[in-house]
Amino acid sequence: MTTITNLKKELKIIVKESFREILEQESIKFRALFMPTISQKEQRDIEKRYGKPSKKSAKSLEIRI
């Protein structure tokens, strides 16, 4: 009986972790859908006014939707 209880607990933990991973991946895709896009002209204007972002603070991800 203890073995079955332990297996159920382990399975529950695995399912929770898997669900969290999937939810995180899907939320990243969802946020990417609502991210505004800008033209090259707008990007150049932003860089001209404020400078290019430092490589240290910027992080980018490529997500295929």
N, CA, C and O atoms as a GROMACS GRO file, in nm:
protein
  260
    1MET      N    1   0.082  -0.120   0.000
    1MET     CA    2   0.000   0.000   0.000
    1MET      C    3   0.087   0.126   0.000
    1MET      O    4   0.055   0.223  -0.068
    2THR      N    5   0.195   0.123   0.075
    2THR     CA    6   0.285   0.238   0.081
    2THR      C    7   0.348   0.265  -0.054
    2THR      O    8   0.368   0.381  -0.092
    3THR      N    9   0.380   0.160  -0.126
    3THR     CA   10   0.442   0.174  -0.259
    3THR      C   11   0.347   0.246  -0.354
    3THR      O   12   0.390   0.333  -0.430
    4ILE      N   13   0.222   0.209  -0.351
    4ILE     CA   14   0.122   0.272  -0.439
    4ILE      C   15   0.106   0.420  -0.403
    4ILE      O   16   0.097   0.504  -0.492
    5THR      N   17   0.104   0.451  -0.276
    5THR     CA   18   0.092   0.590  -0.231
    5THR      C   19   0.212   0.672  -0.277
    5THR      O   20   0.197   0.785  -0.324
    6ASN      N   21   0.330   0.615  -0.263
    6ASN     CA   22   0.452   0.685  -0.307
    6ASN      C   23   0.451   0.706  -0.457
    6ASN      O   24   0.490   0.812  -0.506
    7LEU      N   25   0.408   0.605  -0.532
    7LEU     CA   26   0.400   0.618  -0.677
    7LEU      C   27   0.301   0.727  -0.718
    7LEU      O   28   0.327   0.804  -0.810
    8LYS      N   29   0.188   0.733  -0.649
    8LYS     CA   30   0.089   0.837  -0.677
    8LYS      C   31   0.148   0.975  -0.651
    8LYS      O   32   0.128   1.067  -0.731
    9LYS      N   33   0.219   0.991  -0.540
    9LYS     CA   34   0.281   1.120  -0.507
    9LYS      C   35   0.385   1.159  -0.612
    9LYS      O   36   0.389   1.274  -0.656
   10GLU      N   37   0.468   1.064  -0.652
   10GLU     CA   38   0.570   1.091  -0.754
   10GLU      C   39   0.506   1.129  -0.887
   10GLU      O   40   0.550   1.222  -0.954
   11LEU      N   41   0.402   1.056  -0.924
   11LEU     CA   42   0.332   1.085  -1.049
   11LEU      C   43   0.268   1.224  -1.044
   11LEU      O   44   0.273   1.299  -1.142
   12LYS      N   45   0.210   1.258  -0.931
   12LYS     CA   46   0.149   1.389  -0.914
   12LYS      C   47   0.254   1.499  -0.928
   12LYS      O   48   0.228   1.601  -0.992
   13ILE      N   49   0.371   1.481  -0.870
   13ILE     CA   50   0.479   1.579  -0.881
   13ILE      C   51   0.525   1.593  -1.026
   13ILE      O   52   0.546   1.705  -1.074
   14ILE      N   53   0.539   1.482  -1.095
   14ILE     CA   54   0.582   1.485  -1.235
   14ILE      C   55   0.480   1.557  -1.322
   14ILE      O   56   0.517   1.637  -1.408
   15VAL      N   57   0.353   1.528  -1.301
   15VAL     CA   58   0.247   1.593  -1.378
   15VAL      C   59   0.246   1.743  -1.351
   15VAL      O   60   0.232   1.822  -1.444
   16LYS      N   61   0.260   1.783  -1.226
   16LYS     CA   62   0.262   1.926  -1.191
   16LYS      C   63   0.380   1.996  -1.259
   16LYS      O   64   0.362   2.104  -1.317
   17GLU      N   65   0.497   1.937  -1.254
   17GLU     CA   66   0.615   1.997  -1.317
   17GLU      C   67   0.596   2.009  -1.467
   17GLU      O   68   0.629   2.112  -1.527
   18SER      N   69   0.544   1.905  -1.528
   18SER     CA   70   0.520   1.907  -1.673
   18SER      C   71   0.419   2.015  -1.710
   18SER      O   72   0.437   2.086  -1.808
   19PHE      N   73   0.314   2.026  -1.632
   19PHE     CA   74   0.212   2.126  -1.658
   19PHE      C   75   0.271   2.267  -1.645
   19PHE      O   76   0.242   2.354  -1.727
   20ARG      N   77   0.353   2.289  -1.543
   20ARG     CA   78   0.417   2.420  -1.526
   20ARG      C   79   0.505   2.454  -1.646
   20ARG      O   80   0.502   2.567  -1.695
   21GLU      N   81   0.583   2.357  -1.694
   21GLU     CA   82   0.670   2.380  -1.810
   21GLU      C   83   0.587   2.418  -1.933
   21GLU      O   84   0.621   2.513  -2.004
   22ILE      N   85   0.482   2.344  -1.957
   22ILE     CA   86   0.396   2.371  -2.073
   22ILE      C   87   0.330   2.508  -2.060
   22ILE      O   88   0.326   2.585  -2.157
   23LEU      N   89   0.280   2.539  -1.942
   23LEU     CA   90   0.215   2.668  -1.918
   23LEU      C   91   0.314   2.783  -1.940
   23LEU      O   92   0.278   2.885  -1.998
   24GLU      N   93   0.436   2.766  -1.894
   24GLU     CA   94   0.538   2.869  -1.914
   24GLU      C   95   0.568   2.889  -2.062
   24GLU      O   96   0.575   3.003  -2.108
   25GLN      N   97   0.585   2.780  -2.136
   25GLN     CA   98   0.612   2.791  -2.279
   25GLN      C   99   0.497   2.858  -2.353
   25GLN      O  100   0.520   2.943  -2.440
   26GLU      N  101   0.376   2.821  -2.320
   26GLU     CA  102   0.260   2.879  -2.388
   26GLU      C  103   0.242   3.025  -2.351
   26GLU      O  104   0.200   3.105  -2.435
   27SER      N  105   0.272   3.062  -2.228
   27SER     CA  106   0.257   3.202  -2.190
   27SER      C  107   0.361   3.288  -2.261
   27SER      O  108   0.333   3.404  -2.294
   28ILE      N  109   0.480   3.235  -2.285
   28ILE     CA  110   0.582   3.307  -2.361
   28ILE      C  111   0.532   3.331  -2.503
   28ILE      O  112   0.545   3.442  -2.556
   29LYS      N  113   0.475   3.230  -2.564
   29LYS     CA  114   0.420   3.246  -2.699
   29LYS      C  115   0.306   3.348  -2.700
   29LYS      O  116   0.297   3.430  -2.791
   30PHE      N  117   0.221   3.342  -2.600
   30PHE     CA  118   0.107   3.433  -2.591
   30PHE      C  119   0.154   3.577  -2.578
   30PHE      O  120   0.101   3.667  -2.644
   31ARG      N  121   0.254   3.601  -2.493
   31ARG     CA  122   0.308   3.737  -2.478
   31ARG      C  123   0.373   3.785  -2.606
   31ARG      O  124   0.364   3.903  -2.640
   32ALA      N  125   0.437   3.695  -2.678
   32ALA     CA  126   0.502   3.732  -2.804
   32ALA      C  127   0.400   3.778  -2.908
   32ALA      O  128   0.430   3.864  -2.990
   33LEU      N  129   0.281   3.722  -2.904
   33LEU     CA  130   0.176   3.762  -2.998
   33LEU      C  131   0.136   3.907  -2.980
   33LEU      O  132   0.101   3.975  -3.076
   34PHE      N  133   0.141   3.956  -2.856
   34PHE     CA  134   0.098   4.091  -2.827
   34PHE      C  135   0.213   4.192  -2.820
   34PHE      O  136   0.192   4.308  -2.787
   35MET      N  137   0.332   4.147  -2.851
   35MET     CA  138   0.446   4.237  -2.852
   35MET      C  139   0.438   4.325  -2.976
   35MET      O  140   0.423   4.275  -3.088
   36PRO      N  141   0.448   4.455  -2.958
   36PRO     CA  142   0.436   4.543  -3.075
   36PRO      C  143   0.556   4.528  -3.169
   36PRO      O  144   0.669   4.505  -3.124
   37THR      N  145   0.530   4.540  -3.297
   37THR     CA  146   0.639   4.537  -3.394
   37THR      C  147   0.662   4.680  -3.444
   37THR      O  148   0.570   4.761  -3.450
   38ILE      N  149   0.786   4.706  -3.478
   38ILE     CA  150   0.820   4.839  -3.529
   38ILE      C  151   0.897   4.824  -3.659
   38ILE      O  152   0.958   4.720  -3.686
   39SER      N  153   0.893   4.929  -3.738
   39SER     CA  154   0.965   4.926  -3.866
   39SER      C  155   1.113   4.955  -3.841
   39SER      O  156   1.153   4.999  -3.734
   40GLN      N  157   1.193   4.929  -3.943
   40GLN     CA  158   1.336   4.958  -3.934
   40GLN      C  159   1.358   5.108  -3.912
   40GLN      O  160   1.449   5.148  -3.839
   41LYS      N  161   1.275   5.189  -3.976
   41LYS     CA  162   1.286   5.335  -3.962
   41LYS      C  163   1.262   5.375  -3.816
   41LYS      O  164   1.336   5.456  -3.760
   42GLU      N  165   1.158   5.319  -3.755
   42GLU     CA  166   1.131   5.349  -3.615
   42GLU      C  167   1.245   5.303  -3.524
   42GLU      O  168   1.281   5.373  -3.429
   43GLN      N  169   1.300   5.185  -3.553
   43GLN     CA  170   1.410   5.133  -3.473
   43GLN      C  171   1.531   5.225  -3.482
   43GLN      O  172   1.595   5.253  -3.381
   44ARG      N  173   1.564   5.272  -3.603
   44ARG     CA  174   1.677   5.364  -3.619
   44ARG      C  175   1.654   5.493  -3.542
   44ARG      O  176   1.746   5.548  -3.481
   45ASP      N  177   1.529   5.543  -3.545
   45ASP     CA  178   1.496   5.665  -3.473
   45ASP      C  179   1.514   5.646  -3.322
   45ASP      O  180   1.569   5.733  -3.254
   46ILE      N  181   1.470   5.533  -3.271
   46ILE     CA  182   1.486   5.503  -3.128
   46ILE      C  183   1.634   5.496  -3.092
   46ILE      O  184   1.676   5.553  -2.991
   47GLU      N  185   1.713   5.427  -3.174
   47GLU     CA  186   1.856   5.415  -3.146
   47GLU      C  187   1.925   5.550  -3.156
   47GLU      O  188   2.019   5.578  -3.081
   48LYS      N  189   1.881   5.634  -3.247
   48LYS     CA  190   1.938   5.767  -3.262
   48LYS      C  191   1.911   5.852  -3.137
   48LYS      O  192   1.999   5.922  -3.088
   49ARG      N  193   1.789   5.843  -3.087
   49ARG     CA  194   1.751   5.923  -2.969
   49ARG      C  195   1.811   5.869  -2.839
   49ARG      O  196   1.858   5.947  -2.756
   50TYR      N  197   1.809   5.739  -2.821
   50TYR     CA  198   1.844   5.681  -2.692
   50TYR      C  199   1.969   5.593  -2.694
   50TYR      O  200   2.014   5.547  -2.589
   51GLY      N  201   2.025   5.571  -2.811
   51GLY     CA  202   2.141   5.483  -2.822
   51GLY      C  203   2.098   5.337  -2.827
   51GLY      O  204   1.983   5.304  -2.796
   52LYS      N  205   2.190   5.252  -2.865
   52LYS     CA  206   2.160   5.109  -2.872
   52LYS      C  207   2.160   5.050  -2.731
   52LYS      O  208   2.234   5.097  -2.644
   53PRO      N  209   2.079   4.950  -2.708
   53PRO     CA  210   2.080   4.887  -2.574
   53PRO      C  211   2.212   4.816  -2.549
   53PRO      O  212   2.273   4.762  -2.641
   54SER      N  213   2.256   4.818  -2.425
   54SER     CA  214   2.381   4.749  -2.392
   54SER      C  215   2.360   4.598  -2.405
   54SER      O  216   2.250   4.548  -2.381
   55LYS      N  217   2.462   4.530  -2.442
   55LYS     CA  218   2.453   4.384  -2.459
   55LYS      C  219   2.434   4.314  -2.326
   55LYS      O  220   2.381   4.203  -2.320
   56LYS      N  221   2.477   4.380  -2.217
   56LYS     CA  222   2.468   4.317  -2.086
   56LYS      C  223   2.324   4.305  -2.037
   56LYS      O  224   2.288   4.204  -1.978
   57SER      N  225   2.244   4.405  -2.062
   57SER     CA  226   2.109   4.406  -2.004
   57SER      C  227   2.003   4.347  -2.098
   57SER      O  228   1.891   4.322  -2.055
   58ALA      N  229   2.037   4.326  -2.223
   58ALA     CA  230   1.938   4.277  -2.318
   58ALA      C  231   1.943   4.125  -2.328
   58ALA      O  232   2.051   4.065  -2.330
   59LYS      N  233   1.827   4.066  -2.335
   59LYS     CA  234   1.816   3.923  -2.355
   59LYS      C  235   1.709   3.901  -2.459
   59LYS      O  236   1.600   3.959  -2.449
   60SER      N  237   1.736   3.822  -2.557
   60SER     CA  238   1.635   3.797  -2.661
   60SER      C  239   1.615   3.648  -2.679
   60SER      O  240   1.707   3.568  -2.662
   61LEU      N  241   1.494   3.614  -2.715
   61LEU     CA  242   1.458   3.476  -2.742
   61LEU      C  243   1.387   3.471  -2.876
   61LEU      O  244   1.308   3.560  -2.908
   62GLU      N  245   1.414   3.370  -2.952
   62GLU     CA  246   1.341   3.351  -3.077
   62GLU      C  247   1.236   3.243  -3.051
   62GLU      O  248   1.269   3.130  -3.014
   63ILE      N  249   1.111   3.279  -3.071
   63ILE     CA  250   1.001   3.187  -3.046
   63ILE      C  251   0.922   3.170  -3.175
   63ILE      O  252   0.877   3.267  -3.235
   64ARG      N  253   0.906   3.048  -3.216
   64ARG     CA  254   0.825   3.019  -3.335
   64ARG      C  255   0.682   2.995  -3.292
   64ARG      O  256   0.654   2.912  -3.205
   65ILE      N  257   0.593   3.068  -3.355
   65ILE     CA  258   0.451   3.056  -3.321
   65ILE      C  259   0.375   2.988  -3.432
   65ILE      O  260   0.254   2.969  -3.422
   0.00000   0.00000   0.00000
